[in-house]
Amino acid sequence: MRTPYVLRKDRYGYDAGNMIGGIIGILVVVVVGLALLAPIQTSVDETVDNTSISPAAGTLVDLIPLLVVVGLLLSIVFWAIATGKFHSGV
């Protein structure tokens, strides 16, 4: 009879591969987001410079790169909170 495959467990008894997959996933999201930040910034600058949009709309368009960075930071924070709750048993 073949012995079953045993998953590695962390000290809390959870599957350790699950956490490693989460870390790899969040790193992929951050790397792709940061790689897209330069083209987004260039596109925003060209849009504001080459089009005749109102100053209010220009201000909002200038905030797009900031919103991308805030979104990346929030994804990291929410991942950390979810992982902490998962491993603390809450």
PDB file with one MODEL, atoms N, CA, C and O in Angstrom:
MODEL        1
ATOM      1  N   MET A   1       0.825  -1.176   0.000  1.00  0.00           N
ATOM      2  CA  MET A   1       0.000   0.000   0.000  1.00  0.00           C
ATOM      3  C   MET A   1       0.878   1.251   0.000  1.00  0.00           C
ATOM      4  O   MET A   1       1.880   1.335   0.711  1.00  0.00           O
ATOM      5  N   ARG A   2       0.477   2.198  -0.803  1.00  0.00           N
ATOM      6  CA  ARG A   2       1.244   3.436  -0.947  1.00  0.00           C
ATOM      7  C   ARG A   2       0.939   4.382   0.211  1.00  0.00           C
ATOM      8  O   ARG A   2      -0.216   4.540   0.605  1.00  0.00           O
ATOM      9  N   THR A   3       1.992   5.014   0.756  1.00  0.00           N
ATOM     10  CA  THR A   3       1.769   5.956   1.852  1.00  0.00           C
ATOM     11  C   THR A   3       1.273   7.275   1.291  1.00  0.00           C
ATOM     12  O   THR A   3       1.736   7.707   0.235  1.00  0.00           O
ATOM     13  N   PRO A   4       0.342   7.923   1.972  1.00  0.00           N
ATOM     14  CA  PRO A   4      -0.189   9.192   1.465  1.00  0.00           C
ATOM     15  C   PRO A   4       0.845  10.303   1.581  1.00  0.00           C
ATOM     16  O   PRO A   4       1.714  10.290   2.453  1.00  0.00           O
ATOM     17  N   TYR A   5       0.722  11.259   0.672  1.00  0.00           N
ATOM     18  CA  TYR A   5       1.607  12.417   0.688  1.00  0.00           C
ATOM     19  C   TYR A   5       1.221  13.321   1.852  1.00  0.00           C
ATOM     20  O   TYR A   5       0.053  13.677   2.003  1.00  0.00           O
ATOM     21  N   VAL A   6       2.186  13.687   2.661  1.00  0.00           N
ATOM     22  CA  VAL A   6       1.927  14.526   3.828  1.00  0.00           C
ATOM     23  C   VAL A   6       2.377  15.942   3.510  1.00  0.00           C
ATOM     24  O   VAL A   6       3.523  16.172   3.125  1.00  0.00           O
ATOM     25  N   LEU A   7       1.458  16.889   3.676  1.00  0.00           N
ATOM     26  CA  LEU A   7       1.796  18.288   3.447  1.00  0.00           C
ATOM     27  C   LEU A   7       2.612  18.817   4.614  1.00  0.00           C
ATOM     28  O   LEU A   7       2.440  18.395   5.757  1.00  0.00           O
ATOM     29  N   ARG A   8       3.489  19.734   4.307  1.00  0.00           N
ATOM     30  CA  ARG A   8       4.253  20.370   5.376  1.00  0.00           C
ATOM     31  C   ARG A   8       3.345  21.328   6.123  1.00  0.00           C
ATOM     32  O   ARG A   8       2.579  22.076   5.516  1.00  0.00           O
ATOM     33  N   LYS A   9       3.433  21.300   7.410  1.00  0.00           N
ATOM     34  CA  LYS A   9       2.623  22.173   8.246  1.00  0.00           C
ATOM     35  C   LYS A   9       3.528  23.170   8.957  1.00  0.00           C
ATOM     36  O   LYS A   9       4.666  22.857   9.308  1.00  0.00           O
ATOM     37  N   ASP A  10       3.001  24.385   9.165  1.00  0.00           N
ATOM     38  CA  ASP A  10       3.758  25.341   9.958  1.00  0.00           C
ATOM     39  C   ASP A  10       3.504  25.062  11.436  1.00  0.00           C
ATOM     40  O   ASP A  10       2.848  24.076  11.772  1.00  0.00           O
ATOM     41  N   ARG A  11       4.004  25.902  12.306  1.00  0.00           N
ATOM     42  CA  ARG A  11       3.901  25.616  13.738  1.00  0.00           C
ATOM     43  C   ARG A  11       2.480  25.702  14.271  1.00  0.00           C
ATOM     44  O   ARG A  11       2.202  25.216  15.368  1.00  0.00           O
ATOM     45  N   TYR A  12       1.569  26.318  13.505  1.00  0.00           N
ATOM     46  CA  TYR A  12       0.170  26.403  13.918  1.00  0.00           C
ATOM     47  C   TYR A  12      -0.671  25.263  13.339  1.00  0.00           C
ATOM     48  O   TYR A  12      -1.864  25.167  13.626  1.00  0.00           O
ATOM     49  N   GLY A  13      -0.068  24.416  12.543  1.00  0.00           N
ATOM     50  CA  GLY A  13      -0.782  23.295  11.974  1.00  0.00           C
ATOM     51  C   GLY A  13      -1.401  23.572  10.620  1.00  0.00           C
ATOM     52  O   GLY A  13      -2.167  22.751  10.115  1.00  0.00           O
ATOM     53  N   TYR A  14      -1.084  24.723  10.014  1.00  0.00           N
ATOM     54  CA  TYR A  14      -1.623  25.055   8.706  1.00  0.00           C
ATOM     55  C   TYR A  14      -0.647  24.656   7.611  1.00  0.00           C
ATOM     56  O   TYR A  14       0.550  24.498   7.852  1.00  0.00           O
ATOM     57  N   ASP A  15      -1.170  24.499   6.418  1.00  0.00           N
ATOM     58  CA  ASP A  15      -0.355  24.132   5.269  1.00  0.00           C
ATOM     59  C   ASP A  15       0.616  25.266   4.956  1.00  0.00           C
ATOM     60  O   ASP A  15       0.180  26.375   4.647  1.00  0.00           O
ATOM     61  N   ALA A  16       1.909  25.014   5.028  1.00  0.00           N
ATOM     62  CA  ALA A  16       2.918  26.045   4.809  1.00  0.00           C
ATOM     63  C   ALA A  16       2.972  26.471   3.346  1.00  0.00           C
ATOM     64  O   ALA A  16       3.330  27.612   3.055  1.00  0.00           O
ATOM     65  N   GLY A  17       2.627  25.583   2.426  1.00  0.00           N
ATOM     66  CA  GLY A  17       2.654  25.936   1.009  1.00  0.00           C
ATOM     67  C   GLY A  17       1.632  26.996   0.660  1.00  0.00           C
ATOM     68  O   GLY A  17       1.820  27.746  -0.298  1.00  0.00           O
ATOM     69  N   ASN A  18       0.561  27.069   1.419  1.00  0.00           N
ATOM     70  CA  ASN A  18      -0.464  28.069   1.191  1.00  0.00           C
ATOM     71  C   ASN A  18       0.084  29.476   1.406  1.00  0.00           C
ATOM     72  O   ASN A  18      -0.210  30.384   0.628  1.00  0.00           O
ATOM     73  N   MET A  19       0.873  29.657   2.450  1.00  0.00           N
ATOM     74  CA  MET A  19       1.445  30.964   2.746  1.00  0.00           C
ATOM     75  C   MET A  19       2.508  31.342   1.715  1.00  0.00           C
ATOM     76  O   MET A  19       2.595  32.500   1.308  1.00  0.00           O
ATOM     77  N   ILE A  20       3.300  30.388   1.301  1.00  0.00           N
ATOM     78  CA  ILE A  20       4.330  30.658   0.294  1.00  0.00           C
ATOM     79  C   ILE A  20       3.681  31.070  -1.024  1.00  0.00           C
ATOM     80  O   ILE A  20       4.159  31.985  -1.695  1.00  0.00           O
ATOM     81  N   GLY A  21       2.599  30.400  -1.391  1.00  0.00           N
ATOM     82  CA  GLY A  21       1.873  30.773  -2.604  1.00  0.00           C
ATOM     83  C   GLY A  21       1.313  32.182  -2.511  1.00  0.00           C
ATOM     84  O   GLY A  21       1.303  32.913  -3.502  1.00  0.00           O
ATOM     85  N   GLY A  22       0.846  32.570  -1.330  1.00  0.00           N
ATOM     86  CA  GLY A  22       0.337  33.924  -1.131  1.00  0.00           C
ATOM     87  C   GLY A  22       1.426  34.970  -1.259  1.00  0.00           C
ATOM     88  O   GLY A  22       1.208  36.032  -1.842  1.00  0.00           O
ATOM     89  N   ILE A  23       2.598  34.674  -0.715  1.00  0.00           N
ATOM     90  CA  ILE A  23       3.721  35.606  -0.819  1.00  0.00           C
ATOM     91  C   ILE A  23       4.144  35.762  -2.272  1.00  0.00           C
ATOM     92  O   ILE A  23       4.386  36.879  -2.730  1.00  0.00           O
ATOM     93  N   ILE A  24       4.235  34.669  -2.991  1.00  0.00           N
ATOM     94  CA  ILE A  24       4.600  34.745  -4.405  1.00  0.00           C
ATOM     95  C   ILE A  24       3.551  35.522  -5.188  1.00  0.00           C
ATOM     96  O   ILE A  24       3.888  36.322  -6.061  1.00  0.00           O
ATOM     97  N   GLY A  25       2.284  35.289  -4.877  1.00  0.00           N
ATOM     98  CA  GLY A  25       1.207  35.998  -5.561  1.00  0.00           C
ATOM     99  C   GLY A  25       1.259  37.498  -5.336  1.00  0.00           C
ATOM    100  O   GLY A  25       1.105  38.269  -6.283  1.00  0.00           O
ATOM    101  N   ILE A  26       1.473  37.927  -4.094  1.00  0.00           N
ATOM    102  CA  ILE A  26       1.515  39.359  -3.808  1.00  0.00           C
ATOM    103  C   ILE A  26       2.758  39.990  -4.412  1.00  0.00           C
ATOM    104  O   ILE A  26       2.719  41.146  -4.833  1.00  0.00           O
ATOM    105  N   LEU A  27       3.868  39.247  -4.463  1.00  0.00           N
ATOM    106  CA  LEU A  27       5.067  39.789  -5.115  1.00  0.00           C
ATOM    107  C   LEU A  27       4.848  39.976  -6.613  1.00  0.00           C
ATOM    108  O   LEU A  27       5.320  40.954  -7.192  1.00  0.00           O
ATOM    109  N   VAL A  28       4.141  39.052  -7.237  1.00  0.00           N
ATOM    110  CA  VAL A  28       3.832  39.199  -8.665  1.00  0.00           C
ATOM    111  C   VAL A  28       2.968  40.435  -8.896  1.00  0.00           C
ATOM    112  O   VAL A  28       3.201  41.193  -9.838  1.00  0.00           O
ATOM    113  N   VAL A  29       1.971  40.638  -8.036  1.00  0.00           N
ATOM    114  CA  VAL A  29       1.100  41.811  -8.166  1.00  0.00           C
ATOM    115  C   VAL A  29       1.902  43.097  -8.016  1.00  0.00           C
ATOM    116  O   VAL A  29       1.701  44.042  -8.779  1.00  0.00           O
ATOM    117  N   VAL A  30       2.803  43.144  -7.046  1.00  0.00           N
ATOM    118  CA  VAL A  30       3.611  44.352  -6.822  1.00  0.00           C
ATOM    119  C   VAL A  30       4.559  44.598  -7.977  1.00  0.00           C
ATOM    120  O   VAL A  30       4.683  45.734  -8.434  1.00  0.00           O
ATOM    121  N   VAL A  31       5.231  43.568  -8.461  1.00  0.00           N
ATOM    122  CA  VAL A  31       6.187  43.746  -9.561  1.00  0.00           C
ATOM    123  C   VAL A  31       5.476  44.210 -10.833  1.00  0.00           C
ATOM    124  O   VAL A  31       5.954  45.115 -11.517  1.00  0.00           O
ATOM    125  N   VAL A  32       4.339  43.593 -11.150  1.00  0.00           N
ATOM    126  CA  VAL A  32       3.598  44.007 -12.342  1.00  0.00           C
ATOM    127  C   VAL A  32       3.074  45.425 -12.172  1.00  0.00           C
ATOM    128  O   VAL A  32       3.124  46.219 -13.111  1.00  0.00           O
ATOM    129  N   GLY A  33       2.574  45.753 -10.989  1.00  0.00           N
ATOM    130  CA  GLY A  33       2.082  47.102 -10.741  1.00  0.00           C
ATOM    131  C   GLY A  33       3.168  48.147 -10.864  1.00  0.00           C
ATOM    132  O   GLY A  33       2.944  49.208 -11.446  1.00  0.00           O
ATOM    133  N   LEU A  34       4.341  47.864 -10.325  1.00  0.00           N
ATOM    134  CA  LEU A  34       5.448  48.816 -10.439  1.00  0.00           C
ATOM    135  C   LEU A  34       5.974  48.898 -11.864  1.00  0.00           C
ATOM    136  O   LEU A  34       6.425  49.960 -12.293  1.00  0.00           O
ATOM    137  N   ALA A  35       5.924  47.800 -12.602  1.00  0.00           N
ATOM    138  CA  ALA A  35       6.358  47.831 -14.001  1.00  0.00           C
ATOM    139  C   ALA A  35       5.401  48.669 -14.845  1.00  0.00           C
ATOM    140  O   ALA A  35       5.818  49.312 -15.808  1.00  0.00           O
ATOM    141  N   LEU A  36       4.132  48.662 -14.486  1.00  0.00           N
ATOM    142  CA  LEU A  36       3.148  49.455 -15.229  1.00  0.00           C
ATOM    143  C   LEU A  36       3.110  50.912 -14.790  1.00  0.00           C
ATOM    144  O   LEU A  36       2.473  51.730 -15.454  1.00  0.00           O
ATOM    145  N   LEU A  37       3.767  51.254 -13.701  1.00  0.00           N
ATOM    146  CA  LEU A  37       3.710  52.618 -13.187  1.00  0.00           C
ATOM    147  C   LEU A  37       4.381  53.625 -14.123  1.00  0.00           C
ATOM    148  O   LEU A  37       3.855  54.722 -14.313  1.00  0.00           O
ATOM    149  N   ALA A  38       5.515  53.284 -14.705  1.00  0.00           N
ATOM    150  CA  ALA A  38       6.203  54.208 -15.616  1.00  0.00           C
ATOM    151  C   ALA A  38       5.371  54.503 -16.871  1.00  0.00           C
ATOM    152  O   ALA A  38       5.233  55.675 -17.223  1.00  0.00           O
ATOM    153  N   PRO A  39       4.812  53.504 -17.562  1.00  0.00           N
ATOM    154  CA  PRO A  39       3.956  53.835 -18.710  1.00  0.00           C
ATOM    155  C   PRO A  39       2.711  54.626 -18.324  1.00  0.00           C
ATOM    156  O   PRO A  39       2.255  55.480 -19.085  1.00  0.00           O
ATOM    157  N   ILE A  40       2.164  54.347 -17.154  1.00  0.00           N
ATOM    158  CA  ILE A  40       0.997  55.108 -16.701  1.00  0.00           C
ATOM    159  C   ILE A  40       1.380  56.566 -16.491  1.00  0.00           C
ATOM    160  O   ILE A  40       0.651  57.465 -16.909  1.00  0.00           O
ATOM    161  N   GLN A  41       2.515  56.808 -15.847  1.00  0.00           N
ATOM    162  CA  GLN A  41       2.967  58.172 -15.602  1.00  0.00           C
ATOM    163  C   GLN A  41       3.229  58.911 -16.909  1.00  0.00           C
ATOM    164  O   GLN A  41       2.856  60.076 -17.049  1.00  0.00           O
ATOM    165  N   THR A  42       3.867  58.245 -17.863  1.00  0.00           N
ATOM    166  CA  THR A  42       4.129  58.858 -19.171  1.00  0.00           C
ATOM    167  C   THR A  42       2.827  59.185 -19.887  1.00  0.00           C
ATOM    168  O   THR A  42       2.688  60.263 -20.463  1.00  0.00           O
ATOM    169  N   SER A  43       1.893  58.279 -19.855  1.00  0.00           N
ATOM    170  CA  SER A  43       0.606  58.493 -20.501  1.00  0.00           C
ATOM    171  C   SER A  43      -0.151  59.646 -19.865  1.00  0.00           C
ATOM    172  O   SER A  43      -0.769  60.448 -20.565  1.00  0.00           O
ATOM    173  N   VAL A  44      -0.108  59.733 -18.558  1.00  0.00           N
ATOM    174  CA  VAL A  44      -0.783  60.823 -17.860  1.00  0.00           C
ATOM    175  C   VAL A  44      -0.145  62.160 -18.224  1.00  0.00           C
ATOM    176  O   VAL A  44      -0.852  63.128 -18.502  1.00  0.00           O
ATOM    177  N   ASP A  45       1.182  62.219 -18.223  1.00  0.00           N
ATOM    178  CA  ASP A  45       1.871  63.461 -18.576  1.00  0.00           C
ATOM    179  C   ASP A  45       1.549  63.903 -19.996  1.00  0.00           C
ATOM    180  O   ASP A  45       1.302  65.085 -20.239  1.00  0.00           O
ATOM    181  N   GLU A  46       1.549  62.960 -20.933  1.00  0.00           N
ATOM    182  CA  GLU A  46       1.237  63.301 -22.324  1.00  0.00           C
ATOM    183  C   GLU A  46      -0.210  63.748 -22.470  1.00  0.00           C
ATOM    184  O   GLU A  46      -0.502  64.657 -23.246  1.00  0.00           O
ATOM    185  N   THR A  47      -1.109  63.123 -21.739  1.00  0.00           N
ATOM    186  CA  THR A  47      -2.523  63.493 -21.815  1.00  0.00           C
ATOM    187  C   THR A  47      -2.735  64.921 -21.318  1.00  0.00           C
ATOM    188  O   THR A  47      -3.446  65.703 -21.949  1.00  0.00           O
ATOM    189  N   VAL A  48      -2.123  65.255 -20.195  1.00  0.00           N
ATOM    190  CA  VAL A  48      -2.298  66.590 -19.632  1.00  0.00           C
ATOM    191  C   VAL A  48      -1.641  67.639 -20.522  1.00  0.00           C
ATOM    192  O   VAL A  48      -2.186  68.730 -20.686  1.00  0.00           O
ATOM    193  N   ASP A  49      -0.481  67.333 -21.100  1.00  0.00           N
ATOM    194  CA  ASP A  49       0.243  68.303 -21.922  1.00  0.00           C
ATOM    195  C   ASP A  49      -0.363  68.487 -23.309  1.00  0.00           C
ATOM    196  O   ASP A  49      -0.358  69.603 -23.829  1.00  0.00           O
ATOM    197  N   ASN A  50      -0.883  67.431 -23.922  1.00  0.00           N
ATOM    198  CA  ASN A  50      -1.282  67.482 -25.318  1.00  0.00           C
ATOM    199  C   ASN A  50      -2.780  67.643 -25.553  1.00  0.00           C
ATOM    200  O   ASN A  50      -3.209  67.742 -26.703  1.00  0.00           O
ATOM    201  N   THR A  51      -3.571  67.672 -24.513  1.00  0.00           N
ATOM    202  CA  THR A  51      -5.007  67.842 -24.708  1.00  0.00           C
ATOM    203  C   THR A  51      -5.469  69.097 -23.998  1.00  0.00           C
ATOM    204  O   THR A  51      -4.811  69.596 -23.085  1.00  0.00           O
ATOM    205  N   SER A  52      -6.589  69.585 -24.425  1.00  0.00           N
ATOM    206  CA  SER A  52      -7.131  70.797 -23.798  1.00  0.00           C
ATOM    207  C   SER A  52      -8.223  70.393 -22.811  1.00  0.00           C
ATOM    208  O   SER A  52      -9.416  70.517 -23.089  1.00  0.00           O
ATOM    209  N   ILE A  53      -7.786  69.910 -21.658  1.00  0.00           N
ATOM    210  CA  ILE A  53      -8.744  69.549 -20.623  1.00  0.00           C
ATOM    211  C   ILE A  53      -8.748  70.655 -19.573  1.00  0.00           C
ATOM    212  O   ILE A  53      -7.794  71.424 -19.459  1.00  0.00           O
ATOM    213  N   SER A  54      -9.807  70.721 -18.832  1.00  0.00           N
ATOM    214  CA  SER A  54      -9.935  71.769 -17.813  1.00  0.00           C
ATOM    215  C   SER A  54      -8.909  71.538 -16.700  1.00  0.00           C
ATOM    216  O   SER A  54      -8.435  70.418 -16.510  1.00  0.00           O
ATOM    217  N   PRO A  55      -8.574  72.589 -15.977  1.00  0.00           N
ATOM    218  CA  PRO A  55      -7.612  72.416 -14.877  1.00  0.00           C
ATOM    219  C   PRO A  55      -8.079  71.413 -13.824  1.00  0.00           C
ATOM    220  O   PRO A  55      -7.270  70.678 -13.258  1.00  0.00           O
ATOM    221  N   ALA A  56      -9.385  71.386 -13.563  1.00  0.00           N
ATOM    222  CA  ALA A  56      -9.890  70.425 -12.578  1.00  0.00           C
ATOM    223  C   ALA A  56      -9.700  68.987 -13.070  1.00  0.00           C
ATOM    224  O   ALA A  56      -9.280  68.113 -12.312  1.00  0.00           O
ATOM    225  N   ALA A  57     -10.013  68.756 -14.343  1.00  0.00           N
ATOM    226  CA  ALA A  57      -9.819  67.413 -14.900  1.00  0.00           C
ATOM    227  C   ALA A  57      -8.331  67.064 -14.948  1.00  0.00           C
ATOM    228  O   ALA A  57      -7.957  65.915 -14.712  1.00  0.00           O
ATOM    229  N   GLY A  58      -7.488  68.038 -15.249  1.00  0.00           N
ATOM    230  CA  GLY A  58      -6.041  67.800 -15.264  1.00  0.00           C
ATOM    231  C   GLY A  58      -5.518  67.387 -13.900  1.00  0.00           C
ATOM    232  O   GLY A  58      -4.644  66.527 -13.786  1.00  0.00           O
ATOM    233  N   THR A  59      -6.070  68.017 -12.859  1.00  0.00           N
ATOM    234  CA  THR A  59      -5.663  67.650 -11.504  1.00  0.00           C
ATOM    235  C   THR A  59      -6.064  66.214 -11.191  1.00  0.00           C
ATOM    236  O   THR A  59      -5.285  65.463 -10.604  1.00  0.00           O
ATOM    237  N   LEU A  60      -7.272  65.832 -11.579  1.00  0.00           N
ATOM    238  CA  LEU A  60      -7.723  64.455 -11.335  1.00  0.00           C
ATOM    239  C   LEU A  60      -6.908  63.441 -12.128  1.00  0.00           C
ATOM    240  O   LEU A  60      -6.578  62.368 -11.625  1.00  0.00           O
ATOM    241  N   VAL A  61      -6.588  63.789 -13.367  1.00  0.00           N
ATOM    242  CA  VAL A  61      -5.786  62.877 -14.186  1.00  0.00           C
ATOM    243  C   VAL A  61      -4.380  62.743 -13.621  1.00  0.00           C
ATOM    244  O   VAL A  61      -3.785  61.668 -13.697  1.00  0.00           O
ATOM    245  N   ASP A  62      -3.844  63.811 -13.059  1.00  0.00           N
ATOM    246  CA  ASP A  62      -2.510  63.754 -12.447  1.00  0.00           C
ATOM    247  C   ASP A  62      -2.474  62.840 -11.222  1.00  0.00           C
ATOM    248  O   ASP A  62      -1.401  62.382 -10.829  1.00  0.00           O
ATOM    249  N   LEU A  63      -3.614  62.572 -10.624  1.00  0.00           N
ATOM    250  CA  LEU A  63      -3.661  61.725  -9.428  1.00  0.00           C
ATOM    251  C   LEU A  63      -3.715  60.229  -9.748  1.00  0.00           C
ATOM    252  O   LEU A  63      -3.640  59.409  -8.833  1.00  0.00           O
ATOM    253  N   ILE A  64      -3.839  59.865 -10.999  1.00  0.00           N
ATOM    254  CA  ILE A  64      -3.948  58.444 -11.369  1.00  0.00           C
ATOM    255  C   ILE A  64      -2.733  57.624 -10.912  1.00  0.00           C
ATOM    256  O   ILE A  64      -2.936  56.555 -10.336  1.00  0.00           O
ATOM    257  N   PRO A  65      -1.479  58.058 -11.133  1.00  0.00           N
ATOM    258  CA  PRO A  65      -0.342  57.260 -10.632  1.00  0.00           C
ATOM    259  C   PRO A  65      -0.348  57.098  -9.114  1.00  0.00           C
ATOM    260  O   PRO A  65       0.026  56.047  -8.594  1.00  0.00           O
ATOM    261  N   LEU A  66      -0.778  58.151  -8.403  1.00  0.00           N
ATOM    262  CA  LEU A  66      -0.876  58.047  -6.945  1.00  0.00           C
ATOM    263  C   LEU A  66      -1.890  56.982  -6.548  1.00  0.00           C
ATOM    264  O   LEU A  66      -1.652  56.204  -5.624  1.00  0.00           O
ATOM    265  N   LEU A  67      -3.003  56.950  -7.235  1.00  0.00           N
ATOM    266  CA  LEU A  67      -4.033  55.955  -6.929  1.00  0.00           C
ATOM    267  C   LEU A  67      -3.549  54.528  -7.220  1.00  0.00           C
ATOM    268  O   LEU A  67      -3.929  53.586  -6.525  1.00  0.00           O
ATOM    269  N   VAL A  68      -2.719  54.378  -8.238  1.00  0.00           N
ATOM    270  CA  VAL A  68      -2.153  53.055  -8.535  1.00  0.00           C
ATOM    271  C   VAL A  68      -1.244  52.602  -7.389  1.00  0.00           C
ATOM    272  O   VAL A  68      -1.306  51.448  -6.965  1.00  0.00           O
ATOM    273  N   VAL A  69      -0.410  53.502  -6.895  1.00  0.00           N
ATOM    274  CA  VAL A  69       0.497  53.157  -5.794  1.00  0.00           C
ATOM    275  C   VAL A  69      -0.300  52.868  -4.520  1.00  0.00           C
ATOM    276  O   VAL A  69       0.021  51.929  -3.793  1.00  0.00           O
ATOM    277  N   VAL A  70      -1.324  53.655  -4.248  1.00  0.00           N
ATOM    278  CA  VAL A  70      -2.157  53.408  -3.072  1.00  0.00           C
ATOM    279  C   VAL A  70      -2.843  52.044  -3.189  1.00  0.00           C
ATOM    280  O   VAL A  70      -2.952  51.316  -2.201  1.00  0.00           O
ATOM    281  N   GLY A  71      -3.298  51.703  -4.378  1.00  0.00           N
ATOM    282  CA  GLY A  71      -3.904  50.392  -4.585  1.00  0.00           C
ATOM    283  C   GLY A  71      -2.932  49.258  -4.332  1.00  0.00           C
ATOM    284  O   GLY A  71      -3.299  48.245  -3.736  1.00  0.00           O
ATOM    285  N   LEU A  72      -1.696  49.417  -4.778  1.00  0.00           N
ATOM    286  CA  LEU A  72      -0.679  48.390  -4.516  1.00  0.00           C
ATOM    287  C   LEU A  72      -0.405  48.257  -3.016  1.00  0.00           C
ATOM    288  O   LEU A  72      -0.304  47.146  -2.495  1.00  0.00           O
ATOM    289  N   LEU A  73      -0.286  49.384  -2.335  1.00  0.00           N
ATOM    290  CA  LEU A  73      -0.037  49.333  -0.889  1.00  0.00           C
ATOM    291  C   LEU A  73      -1.208  48.696  -0.143  1.00  0.00           C
ATOM    292  O   LEU A  73      -1.009  47.920   0.792  1.00  0.00           O
ATOM    293  N   LEU A  74      -2.433  49.030  -0.561  1.00  0.00           N
ATOM    294  CA  LEU A  74      -3.594  48.429   0.085  1.00  0.00           C
ATOM    295  C   LEU A  74      -3.673  46.929  -0.154  1.00  0.00           C
ATOM    296  O   LEU A  74      -4.107  46.181   0.722  1.00  0.00           O
ATOM    297  N   SER A  75      -3.258  46.489  -1.330  1.00  0.00           N
ATOM    298  CA  SER A  75      -3.267  45.045  -1.588  1.00  0.00           C
ATOM    299  C   SER A  75      -2.285  44.322  -0.661  1.00  0.00           C
ATOM    300  O   SER A  75      -2.570  43.220  -0.194  1.00  0.00           O
ATOM    301  N   ILE A  76      -1.149  44.932  -0.398  1.00  0.00           N
ATOM    302  CA  ILE A  76      -0.175  44.332   0.525  1.00  0.00           C
ATOM    303  C   ILE A  76      -0.738  44.307   1.948  1.00  0.00           C
ATOM    304  O   ILE A  76      -0.625  43.299   2.646  1.00  0.00           O
ATOM    305  N   VAL A  77      -1.338  45.409   2.371  1.00  0.00           N
ATOM    306  CA  VAL A  77      -1.877  45.491   3.726  1.00  0.00           C
ATOM    307  C   VAL A  77      -3.010  44.480   3.920  1.00  0.00           C
ATOM    308  O   VAL A  77      -3.042  43.770   4.926  1.00  0.00           O
ATOM    309  N   PHE A  78      -3.941  44.413   2.956  1.00  0.00           N
ATOM    310  CA  PHE A  78      -5.050  43.473   3.090  1.00  0.00           C
ATOM    311  C   PHE A  78      -4.573  42.025   3.051  1.00  0.00           C
ATOM    312  O   PHE A  78      -5.132  41.170   3.738  1.00  0.00           O
ATOM    313  N   TRP A  79      -3.541  41.746   2.250  1.00  0.00           N
ATOM    314  CA  TRP A  79      -2.989  40.390   2.237  1.00  0.00           C
ATOM    315  C   TRP A  79      -2.395  40.053   3.602  1.00  0.00           C
ATOM    316  O   TRP A  79      -2.588  38.951   4.114  1.00  0.00           O
ATOM    317  N   ALA A  80      -1.668  41.011   4.191  1.00  0.00           N
ATOM    318  CA  ALA A  80      -1.049  40.763   5.499  1.00  0.00           C
ATOM    319  C   ALA A  80      -2.114  40.549   6.575  1.00  0.00           C
ATOM    320  O   ALA A  80      -1.956  39.688   7.440  1.00  0.00           O
ATOM    321  N   ILE A  81      -3.191  41.324   6.525  1.00  0.00           N
ATOM    322  CA  ILE A  81      -4.269  41.167   7.507  1.00  0.00           C
ATOM    323  C   ILE A  81      -4.934  39.804   7.346  1.00  0.00           C
ATOM    324  O   ILE A  81      -5.171  39.100   8.327  1.00  0.00           O
ATOM    325  N   ALA A  82      -5.231  39.439   6.103  1.00  0.00           N
ATOM    326  CA  ALA A  82      -5.887  38.148   5.858  1.00  0.00           C
ATOM    327  C   ALA A  82      -4.996  36.991   6.276  1.00  0.00           C
ATOM    328  O   ALA A  82      -5.483  36.014   6.846  1.00  0.00           O
ATOM    329  N   THR A  83      -3.715  37.080   6.007  1.00  0.00           N
ATOM    330  CA  THR A  83      -2.787  36.012   6.394  1.00  0.00           C
ATOM    331  C   THR A  83      -2.665  35.941   7.915  1.00  0.00           C
ATOM    332  O   THR A  83      -2.610  34.851   8.485  1.00  0.00           O
ATOM    333  N   GLY A  84      -2.623  37.083   8.561  1.00  0.00           N
ATOM    334  CA  GLY A  84      -2.537  37.093  10.023  1.00  0.00           C
ATOM    335  C   GLY A  84      -3.758  36.482  10.662  1.00  0.00           C
ATOM    336  O   GLY A  84      -3.634  35.729  11.627  1.00  0.00           O
ATOM    337  N   LYS A  85      -4.946  36.789  10.147  1.00  0.00           N
ATOM    338  CA  LYS A  85      -6.180  36.212  10.697  1.00  0.00           C
ATOM    339  C   LYS A  85      -6.225  34.711  10.447  1.00  0.00           C
ATOM    340  O   LYS A  85      -6.668  33.946  11.304  1.00  0.00           O
ATOM    341  N   PHE A  86      -5.761  34.289   9.264  1.00  0.00           N
ATOM    342  CA  PHE A  86      -5.779  32.873   8.922  1.00  0.00           C
ATOM    343  C   PHE A  86      -4.883  32.083   9.859  1.00  0.00           C
ATOM    344  O   PHE A  86      -5.261  31.015  10.341  1.00  0.00           O
ATOM    345  N   HIS A  87      -3.697  32.609  10.114  1.00  0.00           N
ATOM    346  CA  HIS A  87      -2.734  31.856  10.917  1.00  0.00           C
ATOM    347  C   HIS A  87      -2.931  32.045  12.419  1.00  0.00           C
ATOM    348  O   HIS A  87      -2.389  31.276  13.213  1.00  0.00           O
ATOM    349  N   SER A  88      -3.696  33.057  12.815  1.00  0.00           N
ATOM    350  CA  SER A  88      -3.931  33.232  14.255  1.00  0.00           C
ATOM    351  C   SER A  88      -5.166  32.472  14.717  1.00  0.00           C
ATOM    352  O   SER A  88      -5.396  32.326  15.918  1.00  0.00           O
ATOM    353  N   GLY A  89      -5.964  31.985  13.761  1.00  0.00           N
ATOM    354  CA  GLY A  89      -7.142  31.215  14.113  1.00  0.00           C
ATOM    355  C   GLY A  89      -8.355  32.063  14.424  1.00  0.00           C
ATOM    356  O   GLY A  89      -9.350  31.549  14.936  1.00  0.00           O
ATOM    357  N   VAL A  90      -8.298  33.357  14.127  1.00  0.00           N
ATOM    358  CA  VAL A  90      -9.438  34.258  14.403  1.00  0.00           C
ATOM    359  C   VAL A  90     -10.526  34.048  13.370  1.00  0.00           C
ATOM    360  O   VAL A  90     -11.565  34.705  13.425  1.00  0.00           O
TER     361      VAL A  90
ENDMDL
END
